[in-house]
Amino acid sequence: MLQPIVKTMPSYFKDSFALAKILENLKVSKKCSVFSFDAISMYTNINTDECLARLTEFLTRPSTETRFPHYPAKALVEALALVMKNNRMRFGDIIVQQLKGIAMGMSPAPAIANLFVAIYETEVIIPVFKKYLPLYLRFIDDGLAVWEHHNNPSFDKELLQAFRVAINDSGLKWTFTTLSNEVEFMDLTITLEDGTFLTNLYEKPLALHLYIPPHSCHPPGCFSGLVTGMVLRIYRLCSLGHHIKGWLKEFYGHLLDRGYPHAIIKPLFVKAVRRAVEYISSSEEYILQRKALSQKANNKLFLHLKYTPGDPDSKTIQKLWRDLVLLPPDKPHLTFLRNSLGERLTVSRLVIAYSRHPNIGNLLSYRKICNRPGLKVSSFL
């Protein structure tokens, strides 16, 4: 119920790809600088009563109910109170109730926290500072903004301080980076040059690049998907060609370091680059149509298997499916058959969903702290 509302908030963006597209189409004054801001322990520092009061007031407004008729306001508010005020956690042999903050483990937590801040931004931050904020976006507890400087440096400094104070009055405390022409945000390095934004991939210095090694018991499609996905990510998030080439070379080197030979990597890279170029040159309408077509689930049948290298591969299984089930010799196509209600079957595609067997981590790591030997948690209270 909250997600459709959150997605309409002015500061919302979906992911790094959406952010890169926004920045690509944005032109700002040469007097602008860029900076990021980050909430300090967002989930645990949200005041439960304040959050519930703010969401209740917003969700029960006639204007909100008219704009978003998909939810019953009273029921939604009662549900929010139920999950926010009655959260229990088991830790070893004790059970505790959470008195402050929002439980990070519950599914509505990101939407609740997002909306808590977004309401304040929409009503206070953006209306007051809109003139000086050509861009203001936030991904849950990480924010990105572009500040257009005032001609008077002293007044500009006062305005910027007022903005920071206003952000910190939202019910959370935030830290801010220094205003400059470059900032690291999400998994991007964002550079502002003459009013135009350039994006490049960003990796933390301690990134270990521990991709699945070639001897790991994973379906072959996992490695192919890794290469395809990473190459497409590089093409979509990098603005400049030499950055793309640099990251492709680095990614190729990391795979060599993990033990993959050139004979396996090279053809996958060639195919992935061709697909990435085709993707970024396609229109947005075409991409959305392909995505909508692939997400149709009424024609799919899922076969769940534990992957074992000695078993028949997926191509063999797919061939058996086509020859024996979908279109057997001298038999009608599966979709021509009807069920007991007289409706035609829609299943025409088999999806092989592999899962892994338990690994060493599953066998040696404790999933429940009460299984550990020694004193119980209650003995420390």
PELINPE-V540946 format. One record per backbone hydrogen bond with DSSP energy under -1.0 kcal/mol. NH is the residue of the N-H (numbers start at 0). CO is the residue of the C=O. Records with the same first field share a line. If there is no record, write none. Layout:
NH=CO ; CO
//
This chain:
5=1
6=2
7=4
8=5
11=8
18=14
19=15
20=16
21=17
22=18
23=19
24=20
27=194
31=28
32=146
33=179
34=144
36=142
37=174
38=140
39=172
44=40
50=46
51=47
52=48
53=49
54=50
55=51
56=52
57=53
58=54
59=55
64=60
65=61
66=62
67=63
75=71
76=72
77=73
78=74
79=75
80=76
81=77
82=78
83=79
84=80
88=95
90=93
93=90
95=88
97=86
100=45
101=42
105=102
108=105
111=107
112=108
113=109
114=110
115=111
116=112
117=113
118=114
120=116
121=117
122=118
123=119
124=119
125=120
127=123
128=124
129=125
131=128
132=129
136=143
137=10
138=141
141=138
142=36
143=136
144=34
145=134
146=32
147=131
148=30
155=151
156=152
157=153
158=154
159=155
160=156
161=157
162=158
163=159
164=160
165=161
166=162
167=163
169=166
174=37
176=35
179=33
182=189
184=187
187=184
188=199
189=182
190=197
191=180
192=195
195=192
197=190
199=188
201=186
206=203
210=208
215=212
217=215
221=218
223=219
224=220
225=221
226=222
227=223
228=224
229=225
230=226
231=227
232=228
233=229
234=230
235=231
236=232
237=233
238=198
243=239
244=240
245=241
246=242
247=243
248=244
249=245
250=246
251=247
252=248
253=249
254=250
255=251
256=252
257=253
258=255
259=254
263=260
264=260
265=261
268=264
269=265
270=266
271=267
272=268
273=269
274=270
275=271
276=272
277=273
278=274
279=275
280=276
281=278
286=282
287=283
288=284
289=285
290=286
291=287
292=288
293=289
294=290
299=296
300=348
302=350
304=352
306=354
310=307
316=312
317=313
318=314
319=315
320=316
321=317
322=318
323=319
324=320
325=320
326=321
330=327
333=325
335=332
336=333
338=342
341=338
344=336
347=298
348=298
350=300
352=302
354=304
362=358
363=359
364=360
370=367
371=368
378=375
379=376
380=377
//
